[in-house]
């Protein structure tokens, strides 16, 4: 639970030019969440000017906004939980209600964006295959031997960027058996969990 002094860093929001400004401040802090507050001089200068704050007060305010967003996302807070999180720290009730409204309005989108931006392994999107029979080869034993051409389409590793890439490979009967046995073992282990 945050300290009273930390939560009081949000008090300058009561002097914001408008509710829309407060919302833009929260949205902007979410979009810049990868940057440390002090690293974005433009955001810091704009906040200091709009709310007539000193640099340390503006940094503390933006850090607290980032903390609120993180807590709400990570703990999947309801409106009541968000209000309780901020209550009892000397914040005006109107400000608490405004912040809860802003968070509630944006949380689903922010959660989706955060999930998409998370680093992950590539994900299988589609699989396609065909059987080929070689009619010419430098080795007589490989001629007329059927093989499977398998094409996997996967989402990129950088947070499922949407730009899928295709991986194509050839399997003979023996290689296919080894692959299928491996997939059976994976299925069995996943089923036992």
C-alpha positions as a printed Julia matrix, in Angstrom:
193×3 Matrix{Float64}:
   0.0     0.0     0.0
   1.47    3.39   -0.96
   2.32    6.0     1.63
   0.25    9.12    2.17
   3.11   11.32    0.88
   3.38    9.27   -2.3
  -0.35    9.48   -3.02
  -0.4    13.18   -2.2
   1.86   13.61   -5.24
  -1.39   13.32   -7.25
  -2.95   16.35   -5.55
  -1.72   18.85   -8.2
  -4.14   17.16  -10.62
  -6.89   19.13   -8.86
  -5.4    22.25  -10.54
  -5.41   20.68  -14.01
  -6.86   22.86  -16.77
  -9.5    20.2   -17.51
 -10.52   16.59  -16.96
  -9.43   15.9   -20.51
  -5.93   17.09  -19.61
  -5.79   14.63  -16.71
  -6.89   11.84  -19.05
  -4.25   12.83  -21.62
  -1.63   12.81  -18.86
  -2.55    9.23  -17.92
  -2.67    8.09  -21.55
   0.65    9.76  -22.28
   2.31    8.17  -19.26
   1.06    4.74  -20.34
   2.39    5.26  -23.86
   5.76    6.34  -22.45
   5.86    3.64  -19.78
   9.15    2.23  -21.11
  10.87    5.57  -20.51
  11.92    6.76  -17.1
  10.0     9.9   -16.16
  13.08   12.13  -16.19
  14.15   10.85  -19.63
  11.19   12.41  -21.44
  11.98   16.11  -21.13
   9.04   17.14  -23.31
   6.5    15.33  -21.1
   8.14   16.71  -17.97
   8.27   20.32  -19.25
   4.65   20.19  -20.41
   3.5    18.84  -17.03
   5.5    21.46  -15.12
   4.01   24.26  -17.25
   0.39   23.06  -17.22
   0.27   22.39  -13.48
   2.84   25.02  -12.39
   5.03   22.44  -10.66
   8.68   22.24   -9.79
  10.69   19.56  -11.54
  10.76   17.21   -8.49
   6.99   17.57   -7.98
   6.31   16.86  -11.67
   8.59   13.82  -11.6
   6.84   12.5    -8.49
   3.4    13.1   -10.04
   4.28   11.27  -13.27
   5.9     8.41  -11.35
   2.76    8.05   -9.23
   0.56    8.01  -12.34
   2.76    5.24  -13.75
   2.48    3.33  -10.45
  -1.31    3.62  -10.43
  -1.53    2.34  -14.01
   0.82   -0.56  -13.23
  -1.04   -1.52  -10.07
  -4.42   -1.41  -11.81
  -3.12   -3.49  -14.73
  -1.12   -5.99  -12.72
  -3.73   -6.6   -10.04
  -6.7    -6.29  -12.43
  -8.41   -3.96   -9.98
 -12.1    -3.23   -9.97
 -13.38    0.34   -9.56
 -13.86   -0.19   -5.82
 -10.38   -1.62   -5.39
  -8.85    1.32   -7.28
 -10.77    3.79   -5.11
  -9.73    1.96   -1.91
  -6.11    1.94   -3.12
  -6.16    5.77   -3.29
  -8.58    6.46   -0.41
  -7.36    7.59    2.99
  -4.37    9.45    1.59
  -5.79   12.96    1.64
  -6.89   13.01   -2.0
 -10.15   14.81   -2.79
 -13.0    12.41   -3.57
 -13.64   14.1    -6.94
 -10.05   13.44   -7.98
 -10.27    9.8    -6.91
 -13.49    9.38   -8.92
 -11.91   11.02  -11.98
  -8.83    8.8   -11.81
 -10.96    5.67  -11.37
 -13.08    6.7   -14.37
  -9.98    7.26  -16.52
  -8.41    3.96  -15.49
 -11.64    2.03  -16.02
 -12.09    3.56  -19.47
  -8.57    2.66  -20.64
  -7.61   -0.5   -18.72
  -8.88   -3.05  -21.25
  -7.04   -1.35  -24.12
  -3.9    -0.89  -22.04
  -3.97   -4.51  -20.92
  -4.25   -5.65  -24.54
  -1.41   -3.33  -25.63
   0.79   -4.48  -22.77
   0.17   -8.13  -23.65
   0.95   -7.52  -27.31
   4.13   -5.67  -26.45
   5.37   -8.43  -24.15
   8.37  -10.33  -25.43
   7.39  -13.85  -26.32
   8.39  -16.75  -28.47
   6.92  -16.98  -31.97
   3.41  -18.48  -32.04
   2.1   -20.92  -34.6
  -0.56  -19.27  -36.72
  -1.09  -21.83  -39.49
   0.31  -25.07  -40.88
   0.2   -26.29  -44.47
   1.72  -29.36  -46.08
   1.93  -31.33  -49.29
   3.45  -34.6   -50.44
   6.16  -34.48  -53.11
   7.67  -37.35  -55.02
  11.11  -36.63  -56.43
  11.46  -37.47  -60.08
  15.13  -36.5   -60.36
  17.97  -36.76  -57.88
  21.74  -37.2   -57.8
  21.23  -40.35  -55.72
  19.19  -43.21  -57.18
  17.91  -44.22  -53.71
  16.23  -40.83  -53.22
  14.32  -40.95  -56.52
  10.64  -41.79  -56.29
  10.79  -41.48  -52.5
   7.85  -39.47  -51.15
   8.53  -36.61  -48.79
   6.34  -34.16  -46.95
   6.89  -30.43  -47.47
   5.64  -28.67  -44.35
   5.12  -24.94  -44.1
   4.57  -23.27  -40.72
   3.34  -19.71  -40.46
   4.35  -18.07  -37.18
   3.81  -14.67  -35.61
   7.02  -12.73  -35.05
   8.9   -13.0   -31.78
   8.66   -9.27  -31.02
   5.36   -9.27  -29.19
   3.37  -10.99  -31.92
   3.93   -8.11  -34.31
   1.31   -9.46  -36.7
   3.76   -9.83  -39.57
   3.88  -13.59  -39.84
   6.83  -15.39  -41.32
   6.85  -18.74  -43.05
   9.16  -21.61  -42.28
   9.28  -24.4   -44.84
  11.03  -27.73  -44.42
  11.08  -31.2   -45.92
  10.53  -34.44  -44.01
  11.07  -38.0   -45.1
   9.06  -40.85  -43.6
  11.61  -41.48  -40.82
  11.94  -37.79  -39.93
   8.15  -37.45  -39.88
   7.88  -40.39  -37.42
  10.44  -38.77  -35.11
   8.55  -35.46  -35.27
   5.16  -37.08  -34.64
   6.55  -39.03  -31.67
   7.9   -35.78  -30.2
   4.53  -34.09  -30.69
   2.75  -37.05  -29.03
   5.04  -36.71  -26.0
   4.33  -32.97  -25.82
   0.59  -33.63  -26.02
   0.83  -36.26  -23.3
   2.79  -33.97  -20.96
   0.43  -31.03  -21.56
  -2.54  -33.29  -20.91
  -1.12  -34.46  -17.58
  -0.7   -30.93  -16.19
